[in-house]
């Protein structure tokens, strides 16, 4: 069974530690304690919450789309030439880079500091996990 410390669970949810603790106090997400007495959230419970209608109700994008991978963030860099631009964003702990026309950058008003949503629709997604120590499960 995978357990996450409050800090790690909050990061996965995209909220602050304090927000997650309030949600736990209100019964929105169940929590337990580890052998050291620290608050934890069970990985399966966290997954169920993220897959729930309640989590969907807090979707910051608010538009219909077939793409399921949306990352709300802030533009941190725009490199442009007359035809093409590279737009870099930070979406929580993630760095997202997009190549697009300079015309699109102007039309969208993308500049350093602006809020934007990166939408990713891909046929190939690589999933990785941390390397496990020999003999652990």
C-alpha positions as CSV (number, residue, x, y, z in Angstrom):
1,X,0.0,0.0,0.0
2,X,1.4,3.4,-1.0
3,X,1.0,6.2,1.5
4,X,1.8,9.8,0.8
5,X,2.9,12.4,3.4
6,X,0.6,15.5,3.4
7,X,3.2,17.6,1.5
8,X,3.5,15.0,-1.3
9,X,-0.3,14.4,-1.5
10,X,-0.9,18.2,-1.6
11,X,1.5,18.5,-4.5
12,X,-0.2,15.8,-6.4
13,X,-3.5,17.5,-5.9
14,X,-2.1,20.9,-6.9
15,X,-3.1,22.5,-3.5
16,X,-1.2,23.8,-0.5
17,X,-0.5,21.6,2.6
18,X,-2.9,23.8,4.6
19,X,-5.7,23.3,2.0
20,X,-5.3,19.5,2.1
21,X,-5.3,19.5,5.9
22,X,-8.6,21.5,5.9
23,X,-10.0,19.0,3.4
24,X,-9.0,16.2,5.7
25,X,-10.6,18.0,8.7
26,X,-13.8,18.4,6.7
27,X,-13.8,14.7,5.7
28,X,-13.3,15.3,2.0
29,X,-10.2,13.1,2.0
30,X,-9.4,10.4,4.5
31,X,-6.0,10.4,6.3
32,X,-4.2,8.1,8.6
33,X,-0.8,8.1,10.3
34,X,2.5,6.4,9.6
35,X,4.6,4.5,12.2
36,X,6.2,7.9,13.2
37,X,2.8,9.4,13.9
38,X,2.9,11.7,10.8
39,X,-0.3,12.3,8.8
40,X,-0.6,10.4,5.6
41,X,-3.0,9.9,2.7
42,X,-3.5,6.4,1.3
43,X,-2.5,6.3,-2.4
44,X,-5.7,4.5,-3.4
45,X,-7.9,7.0,-1.5
46,X,-6.0,9.8,-3.2
47,X,-6.6,8.2,-6.7
48,X,-10.3,7.8,-5.9
49,X,-10.6,11.5,-5.0
50,X,-8.7,12.6,-8.1
51,X,-11.1,10.4,-10.2
52,X,-14.2,11.7,-8.5
53,X,-16.8,14.2,-9.6
54,X,-15.8,16.4,-6.7
55,X,-12.3,16.8,-8.0
56,X,-13.7,17.5,-11.5
57,X,-15.9,20.2,-10.1
58,X,-12.7,22.2,-9.3
59,X,-11.4,22.0,-12.9
60,X,-9.8,25.4,-13.4
61,X,-10.1,25.2,-17.2
62,X,-13.9,25.1,-17.6
63,X,-14.2,24.3,-21.3
64,X,-15.3,21.2,-23.2
65,X,-12.5,19.4,-25.1
66,X,-11.5,15.9,-26.0
67,X,-8.0,16.4,-24.6
68,X,-7.7,15.2,-21.0
69,X,-4.2,16.5,-20.2
70,X,-4.5,20.1,-19.2
71,X,-2.0,22.1,-17.2
72,X,-2.8,25.6,-15.9
73,X,0.2,27.7,-15.3
74,X,2.1,30.8,-15.9
75,X,4.3,31.8,-18.9
76,X,7.9,32.1,-17.9
77,X,9.6,32.6,-21.2
78,X,8.7,33.5,-24.8
79,X,11.4,33.3,-27.5
80,X,10.2,34.5,-30.9
81,X,11.4,35.0,-34.4
82,X,9.3,36.5,-37.2
83,X,7.6,33.1,-37.9
84,X,7.9,30.7,-34.9
85,X,7.9,31.1,-31.1
86,X,8.9,28.9,-28.1
87,X,6.7,29.4,-25.1
88,X,7.7,28.0,-21.8
89,X,5.4,27.6,-18.8
90,X,5.5,26.4,-15.2
91,X,2.4,24.4,-14.3
92,X,2.9,23.6,-10.6
93,X,6.2,21.7,-10.4
94,X,6.1,20.9,-14.2
95,X,7.9,22.7,-17.0
96,X,5.9,22.7,-20.3
97,X,7.3,23.9,-23.6
98,X,5.3,24.6,-26.7
99,X,6.3,25.6,-30.2
100,X,3.8,27.7,-32.1
101,X,3.6,30.5,-34.6
102,X,4.5,34.0,-33.5
103,X,1.1,35.0,-34.9
104,X,-0.6,32.7,-32.4
105,X,1.5,34.2,-29.5
106,X,0.4,37.7,-30.5
107,X,-3.3,36.6,-30.9
108,X,-3.3,34.9,-27.5
109,X,-1.5,37.7,-25.8
110,X,1.2,35.4,-24.4
111,X,3.9,37.1,-22.5
112,X,6.0,36.4,-19.4
113,X,3.7,36.4,-16.4
114,X,0.5,35.7,-18.2
115,X,-1.8,32.8,-17.1
116,X,-2.4,30.1,-19.7
117,X,-3.4,26.5,-20.0
118,X,-1.3,23.9,-21.8
119,X,-3.4,21.2,-23.4
120,X,-1.6,18.1,-24.5
121,X,-3.1,15.4,-26.7
122,X,-0.6,12.7,-27.5
123,X,-0.7,9.2,-28.9
124,X,2.3,8.2,-26.9
125,X,2.7,8.9,-23.2
126,X,5.6,7.3,-21.2
127,X,4.9,6.5,-17.6
128,X,7.8,6.1,-15.2
129,X,8.1,5.2,-11.5
130,X,11.0,5.7,-9.1
131,X,13.5,2.9,-9.2
132,X,13.0,0.4,-6.4
133,X,15.7,-0.9,-4.1
134,X,16.6,-4.5,-4.7
135,X,14.2,-6.9,-3.0
136,X,11.4,-4.3,-2.3
137,X,7.9,-4.6,-3.7
